[in-house]
Amino acid sequence: MTIDANTAHRPGEHRSFLFVLGSSRPDGNTGILARAAAEALPPGAEQRWVDLGALALPDFQDGRHEKGERIGGEVEDELRQATLAATDIVLASPLYWYTVSAHTKRYLDYWSGWLGVPGLDFKARMAGRTLWGVTAMSDRQEAAADGLVTTLTHSAAYMGMRFGGVLFGNGSKPGDVRQDTAALERARTFLAGEAPLARFSYERVPAAA
C-alpha cells in the first residue's frame, strides 16, 4: 500500500489531513476537486493521500460476532494506522447511485471491523476528529446527493466526530469540474476553521417558524 505524505507530522502542532479517494477512475473530477481544496491548506499542514481504487483491499468480512480474533492484512493495517493518525479525514467520493462509491463504502465498512479490535478503542480515538466530504456529480441539484450527505453525517455522528459538510462540484466527463468555477472557489475555504459536532438527522432541532 502506498500513502503519500508531504510533511512529517508533529503531534499537537498542526492538523493532519487524510484524503481518501474513492473514485474508480484515476484523476477523476472528485479527485481534482479534493486537490483544489488541499491546495488552500496552510503550507505546514500535513496531507496524506490514499487511493482506495489502487489498494489490494479485499471486501470487508464482518466477523464481530464470531469466536476468535479477527486478523487483518498488511494493507488494512496501514489504512487503519493512517486513519487513526489523522485529525481530519476527507472522503472524496463521486456520487454513484445517489450515495458514496463502492470503494468508499467498503472503507467505512472496515471501520465496523476496527470497532471490535480488542484494545484499539477505535471509536473513542476517533471522537472529536473531523470528517469532510467532497463529491462531483453530473446532476446540478445538490439535493440529488442527500443520500451521500446522510451517510457521511450519520457515520460522523455515530463516531462522535465533527462534520465539516460536503464540497459539491459538477462534472461527468474527465476534467469537467475544472469548468465549475463556483466549486473551485468554494474549495479555497472549504477545509478552513472548525466544524460542528455531527448530529443524527433525528437529533437536530427544527428551525423556529
Solvent accessible surface area in square Angstrom, and as a share of the most:
residue,aa,sasa,rsa
1,M,64,0.29
2,T,100,0.58
3,I,43,0.22
4,D,88,0.45
5,A,59,0.45
6,N,89,0.45
7,T,48,0.28
8,A,75,0.58
9,H,53,0.24
10,R,129,0.47
11,P,117,0.74
12,G,89,0.86
13,E,103,0.46
14,H,44,0.20
15,R,74,0.27
16,S,2,0.01
17,F,4,0.02
18,L,1,0.00
19,F,0,0.00
20,V,2,0.01
21,L,24,0.12
22,G,0,0.00
23,S,17,0.11
24,S,78,0.50
25,R,101,0.37
26,P,105,0.66
27,D,123,0.64
28,G,4,0.04
29,N,6,0.03
30,T,3,0.02
31,G,10,0.09
32,I,27,0.14
33,L,0,0.00
34,A,0,0.00
35,R,110,0.40
36,A,23,0.18
37,A,1,0.01
38,A,3,0.03
39,E,144,0.65
40,A,49,0.38
41,L,18,0.09
42,P,87,0.55
43,P,135,0.85
44,G,43,0.41
45,A,7,0.05
46,E,1,0.01
47,Q,27,0.12
48,R,71,0.26
49,W,26,0.09
50,V,1,0.01
51,D,48,0.25
52,L,3,0.01
53,G,41,0.39
54,A,80,0.62
55,L,21,0.11
56,A,89,0.69
57,L,9,0.04
58,P,92,0.58
59,D,95,0.49
60,F,36,0.15
61,Q,134,0.60
62,D,73,0.38
63,G,21,0.20
64,R,122,0.44
65,H,173,0.77
66,E,124,0.56
67,K,207,0.88
68,G,72,0.69
69,E,124,0.56
70,R,77,0.28
71,I,146,0.74
72,G,26,0.25
73,G,46,0.44
74,E,130,0.58
75,V,28,0.16
76,E,9,0.04
77,D,42,0.22
78,E,54,0.24
79,L,0,0.00
80,R,40,0.15
81,Q,112,0.50
82,A,2,0.02
83,T,0,0.00
84,L,17,0.08
85,A,44,0.34
86,A,2,0.02
87,T,50,0.29
88,D,4,0.02
89,I,0,0.00
90,V,0,0.00
91,L,2,0.01
92,A,1,0.01
93,S,3,0.02
94,P,15,0.09
95,L,25,0.13
96,Y,81,0.31
97,W,226,0.79
98,Y,131,0.50
99,T,50,0.29
100,V,10,0.05
101,S,1,0.01
102,A,83,0.64
103,H,45,0.20
104,T,2,0.01
105,K,100,0.42
106,R,44,0.16
107,Y,0,0.00
108,L,18,0.09
109,D,41,0.21
110,Y,4,0.01
111,W,9,0.03
112,S,31,0.20
113,G,3,0.03
114,W,0,0.00
115,L,57,0.28
116,G,51,0.49
117,V,39,0.23
118,P,104,0.65
119,G,77,0.74
120,L,24,0.12
121,D,92,0.47
122,F,1,0.01
123,K,82,0.35
124,A,75,0.58
125,R,109,0.40
126,M,0,0.00
127,A,51,0.40
128,G,44,0.42
129,R,49,0.18
130,T,10,0.06
131,L,0,0.00
132,W,7,0.03
133,G,0,0.00
134,V,1,0.01
135,T,0,0.00
136,A,6,0.05
137,M,12,0.05
138,S,81,0.52
139,D,58,0.30
140,R,192,0.70
141,Q,127,0.56
142,E,88,0.40
143,A,70,0.55
144,A,25,0.19
145,A,0,0.00
146,D,86,0.44
147,G,34,0.33
148,L,2,0.01
149,V,43,0.25
150,T,64,0.37
151,T,40,0.23
152,L,3,0.01
153,T,7,0.04
154,H,48,0.22
155,S,27,0.17
156,A,0,0.00
157,A,15,0.12
158,Y,111,0.42
159,M,6,0.02
160,G,28,0.27
161,M,0,0.00
162,R,83,0.30
163,F,22,0.09
164,G,22,0.21
165,G,22,0.21
166,V,22,0.13
167,L,3,0.02
168,F,29,0.12
169,G,5,0.04
170,N,26,0.13
171,G,8,0.08
172,S,66,0.43
173,K,140,0.59
174,P,94,0.59
175,G,16,0.15
176,D,41,0.21
177,V,0,0.00
178,R,139,0.51
179,Q,147,0.65
180,D,29,0.15
181,T,103,0.60
182,A,57,0.44
183,A,0,0.00
184,L,51,0.25
185,E,98,0.44
186,R,105,0.38
187,A,1,0.01
188,R,154,0.56
189,T,97,0.56
190,F,32,0.13
191,L,6,0.03
192,A,72,0.56
193,G,45,0.43
194,E,145,0.65
195,A,5,0.04
196,P,97,0.61
197,L,76,0.38
198,A,9,0.07
199,R,117,0.43
200,F,42,0.17
201,S,57,0.37
202,Y,169,0.64
203,E,86,0.38
204,R,128,0.47
205,V,135,0.78
206,P,118,0.74
207,A,99,0.77
208,A,103,0.80
209,A,156,1.21
